[in-house]
Amino acid sequence: MAIRAGLVDEIDLAKGTWIILDIGFAGDKKATCGLAIDDEPPEELTFSDASSVINTIILNSSESVSLVIEAPLSVAFSEAGNPAGRTACFGRNRSPISFQFDR
């Protein structure tokens, strides 16, 4: 089994299994990760449970598995460690752009 980055021309939802993981944050084992597999309805799981489901699918698959991971890269967190809104300015004399998070 080889693990490698995919190529743009390989993006085809009709080929293999597609897993999309939206990583959430929780310090008290809450279900904060969104997990969608192919056309199934998405689930909200703990990171541990999501990891277990993904691992099982990969180990038992005889076809390619594409894993898309979404994670906050803004590095904007509250004092409690949760994602938080922030304001950023891009370029000179530009209006600020606000980023808001639901959690």
SEPA-256467 format. One record per residue (C-alpha): residue number from 1; x, z, y. Coordinates in Angstrom, 3 decimals. Layout:
// SEPA-256467
- num; east; up; north
- NUM; X; Z; Y
...
END
This chain:
// SEPA-256467
- num; east; up; north
- 1; 0.000; 0.000; 0.000
- 2; 1.490; -1.081; 3.331
- 3; 0.623; 0.468; 6.660
- 4; 1.187; -1.755; 9.662
- 5; -0.220; -2.570; 13.069
- 6; -2.841; -5.302; 13.045
- 7; -2.593; -8.581; 14.876
- 8; -5.105; -9.907; 17.401
- 9; -5.992; -12.894; 15.217
- 10; -6.825; -10.485; 12.350
- 11; -9.711; -8.865; 14.222
- 12; -12.661; -9.874; 12.076
- 13; -15.408; -7.372; 11.332
- 14; -16.436; -9.397; 8.285
- 15; -13.102; -8.754; 6.540
- 16; -12.262; -5.466; 4.857
- 17; -13.497; -2.030; 5.828
- 18; -13.573; -1.012; 9.479
- 19; -13.266; 2.638; 10.485
- 20; -13.571; 3.737; 14.116
- 21; -12.571; 7.318; 14.952
- 22; -13.254; 8.904; 18.329
- 23; -11.106; 12.026; 18.349
- 24; -12.759; 15.049; 19.920
- 25; -11.425; 18.437; 20.933
- 26; -12.617; 21.822; 19.730
- 27; -10.902; 25.137; 19.266
- 28; -13.639; 26.654; 17.133
- 29; -14.071; 24.065; 14.357
- 30; -17.006; 22.297; 15.994
- 31; -17.877; 18.759; 14.963
- 32; -16.472; 16.803; 17.906
- 33; -15.084; 13.650; 16.282
- 34; -17.204; 10.523; 16.075
- 35; -16.687; 8.466; 12.913
- 36; -18.187; 5.016; 12.318
- 37; -17.601; 3.076; 9.109
- 38; -18.617; -0.591; 8.982
- 39; -22.355; -0.892; 9.746
- 40; -23.246; 2.677; 8.775
- 41; -24.651; 4.987; 11.473
- 42; -21.872; 7.006; 13.133
- 43; -21.368; 10.648; 12.201
- 44; -20.102; 13.625; 14.182
- 45; -17.522; 15.557; 12.134
- 46; -14.711; 18.033; 12.542
- 47; -11.254; 16.448; 12.710
- 48; -10.465; 17.852; 9.268
- 49; -13.614; 16.368; 7.717
- 50; -13.093; 13.010; 9.445
- 51; -9.490; 12.906; 8.197
- 52; -10.662; 13.627; 4.660
- 53; -13.282; 10.857; 4.744
- 54; -10.763; 8.350; 6.124
- 55; -8.152; 9.339; 3.540
- 56; -10.638; 8.930; 0.693
- 57; -11.713; 5.477; 1.889
- 58; -8.122; 4.266; 2.243
- 59; -7.013; 5.612; -1.149
- 60; -10.021; 4.113; -2.956
- 61; -10.134; 0.741; -1.211
- 62; -9.001; -2.450; -2.917
- 63; -9.294; -4.407; 0.344
- 64; -7.795; -4.044; 3.793
- 65; -8.866; -1.079; 5.899
- 66; -8.745; -1.366; 9.694
- 67; -8.567; 1.958; 11.534
- 68; -9.310; 2.046; 15.256
- 69; -8.550; 5.379; 16.938
- 70; -9.920; 6.249; 20.361
- 71; -8.357; 9.225; 22.075
- 72; -8.185; 10.381; 25.687
- 73; -4.921; 9.187; 27.152
- 74; -5.648; 10.205; 30.719
- 75; -3.949; 13.586; 30.269
- 76; -6.696; 15.101; 32.391
- 77; -7.663; 18.416; 30.855
- 78; -9.354; 21.568; 32.103
- 79; -7.696; 24.996; 31.914
- 80; -9.549; 25.487; 28.601
- 81; -7.848; 22.381; 27.179
- 82; -10.917; 20.133; 27.253
- 83; -10.978; 16.604; 28.705
- 84; -11.919; 16.736; 32.391
- 85; -12.764; 14.315; 35.162
- 86; -10.010; 13.256; 37.508
- 87; -9.517; 11.073; 40.538
- 88; -6.823; 8.446; 40.691
- 89; -5.823; 5.879; 43.297
- 90; -4.405; 2.568; 42.216
- 91; -2.341; 0.633; 44.741
- 92; -2.040; 1.041; 48.488
- 93; -5.105; 1.563; 50.631
- 94; -7.431; 1.600; 47.630
- 95; -10.454; 3.822; 47.226
- 96; -10.135; 6.585; 44.644
- 97; -11.625; 5.941; 41.247
- 98; -13.240; 8.876; 39.483
- 99; -13.196; 9.282; 35.746
- 100; -15.877; 11.533; 34.291
- 101; -16.130; 12.908; 30.768
- 102; -19.233; 14.232; 29.065
- 103; -17.495; 17.257; 27.576
END
